[in-house]
Amino acid sequence: MKRSVQRSMWGAAMMAVMVAMPAMAADAPQSSVAGSVAVVNDYLFRGLSQTNWKPAVQPGIEYDHASGWYVGAWGSNISWLSDASTDAAHISSSLELDFYTGFRGSLAGDWSYDVGLYEYYYPGSYPSGFTRPYTTEVYGSLGYKGVTLKYSHALTNLFGFADSKNSGYVDLSYNVEVSPGWTLNLHAGHQNVKNVSGASYSDWKVGVTKAFDHGYSVSLGYYDTNASRSVYSNAYGHYVGRATGVLTLSKSF
């Protein structure tokens, strides 16, 4: 009788495990590939226009492993380099390609972290003696609920500034859903540019994002900076750090 009961209990336990396994597998993190494409009326990076106030198309793709490791690529048309081109010093670059990899995860409670390596690449031709804009940064962030503090550190010269290695950017952001489908976006940042007088500046943003079905979203943001006009005016005399509004239409898939 005892042996029979033991067998019954063992069979019941095995049945429970077999029933639970599909649910456990469904709950386990899964690797995935995600993509997106966005259209903006002006491509701003750290508060500065990269397209001389003109529109940009920005596709991206990312692979996320179940372990928390990820790798991705992103691109956009730009004009800030070719805008400075002359017959005597020709610059052909009109594209930005970004490549990145990192590791993200959760900590106790609502805390999260993200660390990685980011490469900004600008294919094209450059005149002799020109400081190429290619930039490599390491970054780390710590988040709590909707608040994220991130620091990016340049391992190379920063976006064409000579002798600017070890520059850094601090980014504090807050994103919170204020109503179903509506998210408030707040941001403040400071770019420190090493060894370049007057090039360091701060930027800030207030915006809202509306999410729709099937991965569509619309964002509207107000951006401004205190960047120096003498440093951040382009060849057309346009101040690229001015206050401006940016409308973004995007689709994720």
C-alpha positions, 0 to 999 in steps of 0.5 A, spaced: 500 500 500 505 504 501 509 503 495 502 504 491 501 511 494 509 513 493 508 511 485 501 515 485 505 521 488 511 520 484 506 520 477 502 526 480 508 530 481 511 528 474 504 530 471 504 537 474 512 538 472 509 536 465 503 541 465 508 546 468 513 546 463 510 549 457 508 555 462 515 556 464 517 556 457 513 561 455 515 565 461 522 565 460 526 570 456 526 569 449 531 572 444 528 577 438 530 581 433 526 588 432 526 594 427 524 601 426 524 606 421 522 614 423 521 620 419 523 627 422 522 634 420 529 635 423 535 630 426 537 633 432 543 629 436 544 632 443 540 638 441 544 640 435 541 639 428 545 634 424 541 636 417 541 644 417 533 644 419 531 639 414 528 632 414 531 625 415 529 618 414 532 613 420 532 606 420 534 601 425 535 594 427 537 590 433 538 583 436 536 582 443 539 575 446 535 572 452 541 573 456 541 581 456 546 582 450 544 586 444 547 588 438 544 593 433 545 598 427 542 605 426 542 610 420 540 617 418 541 622 412 545 628 415 548 634 412 553 637 417 559 635 414 557 636 407 555 643 409 562 645 410 565 642 403 568 647 399 572 646 392 578 647 396 576 642 401 571 637 399 567 633 404 562 628 401 559 625 407 552 625 407 550 619 411 551 617 419 551 609 420 551 607 428 553 600 430 553 598 438 553 592 442 551 592 450 548 588 456 542 590 459 538 587 465 534 589 471 536 589 478 532 589 485 526 592 485 524 597 479 532 598 478 535 597 471 542 598 468 545 598 461 552 598 459 555 598 452 560 600 446 557 605 441 560 607 434 558 613 430 561 612 423 560 617 417 562 614 410 565 619 405 571 623 403 575 628 407 580 633 405 587 632 407 588 634 415 581 634 416 579 631 423 575 625 421 568 625 425 568 618 427 567 617 434 567 611 439 564 611 446 563 607 452 556 608 456 553 606 462 546 607 465 542 606 471 534 607 471 529 607 476 522 606 474 521 612 468 528 616 470 534 614 467 541 617 468 546 615 462 554 617 461 557 616 455 565 617 454 569 618 448 575 613 447 576 617 440 576 625 438 569 627 439 565 628 432 571 632 428 573 636 434 581 635 434 584 633 441 578 632 444 579 625 446 575 623 453 570 628 452 563 626 456 556 627 455 551 626 461 544 625 460 538 625 465 531 623 462 524 621 465 519 618 461 512 616 464 505 614 461 501 620 463 494 617 460 493 610 456 498 611 450 501 617 452 508 618 454 511 625 457 518 625 455 523 630 459 530 630 458 536 634 460 544 633 458 551 636 458 556 635 453 563 636 455 568 637 449 575 636 452 580 642 450 576 646 445 574 652 448 567 654 448 565 647 445 561 645 451 554 646 452 547 643 455 541 641 452 534 640 454 527 637 451 520 637 453 516 632 449 510 627 448 509 621 445 503 618 442 503 610 441 498 607 436 496 600 434 501 595 430 507 599 432 506 606 430 507 612 434 508 620 433 512 624 438 513 632 438 518 635 442 521 642 444 528 642 444 533 648 446 541 649 448 545 654 450 551 652 445 555 657 443 553 661 436 560 662 434 562 654 435 555 651 433 553 655 427 554 652 420 557 654 413 550 657 411 550 662 418 545 657 421 545 656 428 544 649 429 543 649 437 537 654 436 530 652 440 526 648 435 520 643 435 521 636 432 515 632 429 517 624 429 513 619 425 515 612 427 514 604 426 516 599 429 516 591 427 
